[in-house]
Amino acid sequence: MHKVNLKDLAHATNISISSVSKALRDSHEISSETKKKVIAKAQEMGYTPNPYAGFLRNQKSKTIAVIVPELTNNYFIQAISGAESIAQEFSYHVLIYTTNDDFEKEASILQHLSNGRVDGILISVSSNTNSLTQLNELIQAGIPVVFFDRICHEIETAKVTTNDFASGFIATEHLIKSGCKNIAYLSISDHLSIDQKRKQGYFEALNKYDIQHDESFIIKCGADEKTNASKIKKMLTGKKHVDGIFASVEKLALKTYKVCNELKINIPKDVKIISFSNLRTADLLNPSLTTITQPAYEIGKEAAKILFNHLAKRKSIIQNENIVINSVLTVRNSTSTNTK
């Protein structure tokens, strides 16, 4: 049997989830008439609040959750370390959840956390997140949420990212200045803001140097490794010669290295590669990988600082703000012009 939640009440009363939540908490911000309407409908529909959640929010669980798409990406490992460094200062525990880039699993995790077992959440959403219902319900239930890296612009809260557009431009410009004319962009997901902005930077750089944009050079990848490899192989063996590759995330760069090795394609003589990456062993690859190195540790740390600042003030609603910490171009041999 379906358990009536805040969303159901909001739909039945034609009142926002936020106002319904406040009415049930007898907030002074809500009129008496609205409170009576919400309470009457709640009784009619059999809505019952979660007492355990209320207890934990009042007593504090001394625990926060960090939700990430994957742990194979070095970026997220470093971001988690940054968040943990702040959590330790406040004597908090950190629960780490991995969605495996699956929205259904992400939704399940958020539902699991809605009972109040954590005081706040840091999250980087999956590449196919297509609903904000769970996140909105958490916030309205009094659990503060801070986004980092992969964000949702539609939700008003703090978001900590890097300069994705400018870095996308810098990465593409570097390939152009290294002699590349036919540059492919390996996209991880059209749904993600980071991918959209990095791609916009790519387009802007091509435009600045009067290089014709070729739609066939936009390779839409995803979570499936075999499919990604197949698409990259098809691109590298196609009629149009690709001499530069800009990977939006490091796993696509590593997959490109593997495909190039299988096809006996020389990096950087035949194709030059650059990628967003926090891979600690980037300089040990053959050839070493040129990267846009993100300040992952600092981003995780800043996101945690914002969350704990609001927890200290006992505020669940975090004001909408965008904090940007710049990435750095680290030039290595994968884009070298010395190919003798």
C-alpha positions, 0 to 999 in steps of 0.5 A: 500500500502506498504511504502518503508523502508530502508530494501527495499532500501538495498535489491534493491541496494544490499547495507547494511541498514547501508550504505543506511542510511548513503548515504541518510544522505550524510555521508562522509563515503559513496562514491559519486557513492554509494550515487547517486545509493541509491538516484536514487533508492529511487526516483524510489521506492518512498521512503520518509524519516520520517520528524517527526523522523528527527525532534525529533532526532535533537531536542530531545524528552527527552524520552526513552523507556524501553521494557520488556517481562512482569511485573509479574516478579519482576526482570523487575520491579526492572530493570525499577526502576534502569533505571528510577533513571538515567533517572530522573538525566537527566530530561528524561521521561520513557515510559514502554512497555510490550510485554507479551513475544510475538514477534509480539507485540514486533515488533509492539512496535518497529515499533511504536517507529521508528518514533522518539518519543524516543531518545533511547531504553532499551530492554529485548527481548521476549522469541520467538524473531526470527527476528532482522530486526526492531531492526537493522532498529531502530539503523540504523535510529539513535535511540540507543538501549541497551540490558539488561538481554535477549539480542541479540548477533547478534546486535552490541551494549552494553549488560548488563547481569548477570553471567548466566553460573556461576550462573547456575552452582552454583544453580545446585551444591547447589542442588547436595550438598544438596543431589539431584541426579535427578535434573530437569531443567525448561527451559523458552525458547531455543531461549534466551541466558540467558536460554542457558547459565543457562542450560550450567551451569546446565550441567557443574555441573552435569558433575563435579559431574559425574551425568548422564544427563537425557534428560527427566529432561529438561522441556521445558516451555513457556508463557502458564501457563496451559501448564507449569503446565501440564508439571511440573505435568507430571514430578513430577508424572512420573516413574523417581523420581525427587528430585531437581528442578532448575527453570530458572525463578521465575514464573516456581518456583512459578508454581512448588510450586502450583503443589507440593501443589496440589499433596501433595509433600513436599518441601524440603523433597520430592523435593528441589527447587532453582530458578533465582528470585528477588521475594521480598517475597521469604522468606515468601513462605512456605517453603522460596525459595532458589534463585539466586538473580540477581542485577536487579536494578543495571543492569537497572541502568547500561544499562541506564547509557550507553544509556545516556552517548551516548545521551550526546555525540550525538552518535547513534551507541553504541560500542559492549560491554558486561557488567556482574554484578554477581548474588548471591546465597541466601539459604533458606528452599526450599533446606534445608537438615533438613527435620525432 
